């Protein structure tokens, strides 16, 4: 288990992850900057922890990185400006996309049940190539309500994203990308808890209502 600072530099939060200056993700409207000129910010992901570990440790690397993250999202039933992530990282010889997909499928079915419908979609992240997103069938309507406030009528909820660590990211951390490959994924904890415990509104986690919170202590 690896942890890192919540107050971070954009060097670790963006630049080392192939998000150069001028990239939309670095916009002041999308990221909580404490000092834009110096690049001091509230981290928007736990990925900087992966960078710090890869800078300090030689492969093989197998870690998970839990932590609180901050994004300038509009608040609704499935989005909050403050939430928690768990990211996983594996760097070793001969890792492939099939290792990642098998790990993600096992995780989803173990947590949500073997009958959960799973959708793996190709996606794009600057720091992984190839990349994917994993959706599960909506825990509120199971795809049967076009007006569902949880899935917005889509029938599926995105729970995580991942992919093979981009060779440039490995090289940025002085890891030989010709010898080593890696995969990484990120999970929104609240979103997973919503599915596991049939919670329909992410805002319930932050309202300090003991009647709601005490169910997770059992």
C-alpha positions in Angstrom: 0.0 0.0 0.0 1.4 3.4 -1.1 0.3 6.8 0.0 1.3 10.3 -1.1 0.5 14.0 -0.4 -3.0 15.5 -1.2 -1.3 18.9 -1.9 0.7 18.1 -4.9 2.7 19.7 -7.8 1.5 19.6 -11.3 4.8 18.0 -12.2 3.6 14.8 -10.5 -0.1 15.2 -11.1 0.2 16.0 -14.8 3.6 16.4 -16.5 5.0 13.0 -15.6 1.7 11.4 -16.7 1.9 12.9 -20.3 -0.4 15.8 -19.5 1.7 18.7 -20.7 1.1 22.4 -20.2 -2.0 23.5 -22.2 -3.8 20.1 -21.8 -7.5 20.6 -20.9 -7.1 18.6 -17.7 -4.8 21.3 -16.4 -7.3 24.0 -16.8 -8.0 26.2 -13.8 -11.7 25.4 -14.2 -11.2 21.7 -13.8 -8.5 21.5 -11.2 -8.3 23.1 -7.7 -5.1 25.1 -7.9 -3.7 26.6 -4.7 -1.1 28.6 -6.8 -1.4 28.3 -10.5 1.9 29.9 -11.3 3.9 27.5 -9.2 1.8 24.5 -10.0 0.7 23.8 -6.5 -2.7 22.1 -6.5 -5.0 19.6 -4.8 -4.3 16.3 -6.5 -7.0 15.3 -9.0 -6.1 11.6 -8.9 -3.9 9.3 -6.9 -1.7 8.6 -9.9 1.1 10.9 -8.6 1.6 8.2 -5.9 2.4 5.8 -8.7 5.0 8.2 -10.2 6.6 8.7 -6.8 6.9 4.9 -6.2 8.3 4.2 -9.7 10.8 7.0 -9.2 12.0 5.4 -6.0 11.6 1.7 -6.5 12.8 -0.7 -9.2 10.5 -3.4 -10.8 8.8 -5.6 -10.0 6.2 -3.2 -8.5 2.8 -4.2 -7.3 1.0 -1.6 -5.3 -2.4 -0.1 -4.5 -2.7 3.7 -3.8 -5.8 4.7 -1.8 -6.5 8.4 -1.1 -8.8 11.4 -1.3 -8.8 13.4 -4.6 -10.4 16.7 -5.7 -12.0 17.7 -9.0 -14.1 20.7 -10.1 -17.1 18.6 -11.0 -20.8 19.6 -11.0 -22.5 18.0 -8.1 -25.2 15.5 -8.9 -26.2 12.0 -7.8 -23.0 10.4 -9.1 -20.4 13.2 -9.0 -18.8 15.1 -6.1 -15.8 17.6 -6.1 -14.3 15.5 -3.3 -14.1 11.7 -3.4 -11.8 8.8 -2.8 -9.9 6.6 -5.2 -8.0 3.4 -5.1 -5.5 2.9 -7.9 -3.6 -0.2 -8.7 -0.2 -0.5 -10.5 1.7 -3.5 -11.6 5.1 -3.2 -13.4 7.0 -6.4 -14.3 8.3 -8.4 -17.2 5.7 -9.8 -19.7 2.6 -8.2 -18.3 -0.1 -7.7 -21.0 -3.6 -6.3 -21.5 -5.1 -9.7 -20.9 -3.7 -9.6 -17.4 -5.4 -6.3 -16.8 -8.7 -7.4 -18.3 -8.7 -10.6 -16.3 -8.0 -8.7 -13.1 -10.7 -6.2 -13.7 -13.4 -8.8 -14.6 -12.6 -10.8 -11.5 -12.8 -7.7 -9.3 -16.1 -6.6 -10.7 -17.8 -10.0 -10.4 -16.4 -10.6 -6.9 -17.7 -7.3 -5.6 -21.0 -7.0 -7.4 -21.9 -10.7 -8.0 -21.4 -13.2 -10.8 -24.6 -12.2 -12.5 -23.6 -8.5 -12.9 -23.4 -7.5 -16.5 -20.0 -6.1 -17.4 -19.0 -3.9 -20.3 -15.4 -3.2 -21.2 -14.9 -0.3 -23.6 -11.9 1.0 -25.4 -11.0 4.5 -24.1 -8.2 7.0 -24.2 -6.1 8.1 -21.3 -2.8 10.0 -21.9 -0.9 7.9 -19.4 -2.0 4.4 -20.7 -2.0 2.8 -24.1 -4.2 0.9 -24.8 -6.8 2.1 -22.4 -10.2 0.9 -21.3 -13.2 1.7 -19.1 -15.3 -0.9 -17.2 -19.0 -0.4 -16.7 -21.5 -2.5 -14.7 -25.2 -2.8 -15.1 -27.0 0.0 -13.2 -27.7 -1.0 -9.6 -30.9 1.1 -9.5 -32.8 0.3 -12.7 -30.7 -2.5 -14.4 -31.2 -0.7 -17.7 -35.0 -0.6 -17.5 -35.7 3.1 -16.8 -34.8 5.8 -19.4 -35.4 8.5 -16.7 -33.1 6.8 -14.1 -31.2 9.5 -12.1 -28.3 7.2 -11.3 -27.3 6.0 -14.8 -29.2 8.8 -16.7 -31.0 6.2 -18.7 -27.9 4.5 -20.1 -28.3 1.3 -18.2 -24.7 1.1 -17.1 -22.5 2.8 -14.6 -18.8 3.4 -15.1 -16.8 2.1 -12.2 -13.2 2.3 -13.2 -10.7 3.0 -15.9 -7.3 1.5 -16.7 -4.8 0.4 -19.3 -1.3 -0.5 -20.0 1.2 2.0 -18.6 2.4 4.2 -21.5 6.1 3.5 -22.3 6.9 7.2 -21.9 5.6 7.2 -18.4 7.9 4.3 -17.6 10.8 6.0 -19.2 10.0 9.2 -17.3 10.6 7.2 -14.1 13.8 5.7 -15.5 12.2 2.2 -16.1 13.3 0.4 -19.2 10.1 0.2 -21.3 11.7 -2.5 -23.6 12.2 -4.8 -20.6 9.2 -4.0 -18.4 5.5 -3.4 -19.1 2.8 -2.4 -16.6 -0.9 -2.0 -16.1 -2.8 0.5 -14.0 -6.4 1.1 -13.0 -8.3 3.5 -10.9 -11.5 3.0 -8.9 -13.8 5.6 -7.4 -14.5 4.2 -3.9 -17.8 6.0 -3.4 -19.1 4.9 -6.8 -18.3 1.3 -6.0 -19.9 1.6 -2.5 -23.0 2.9 -4.1 -23.3 -0.2 -6.2 -22.4 -2.6 -3.4 -24.9 -1.0 -0.9 -27.6 0.2 -3.3 -26.9 3.9 -2.5 -28.5 6.1 -5.2 -26.9 9.4 -4.4 -23.2 10.0 -3.7 -24.0 13.1 -1.6 -25.2 10.8 1.1 -21.6 10.0 2.1 -20.8 13.6 3.0 -24.0 14.7 4.9 -22.8 13.2 8.2 -26.1 11.4 8.8 -25.4 8.7 11.3 -28.4 6.7 10.3 -26.8 6.3 6.9 -23.2 6.0 7.9 -23.6 3.4 10.6 -24.7 0.8 8.1 -21.0 0.6 6.9 -19.7 -0.2 10.4 -21.6 -3.5 10.5 
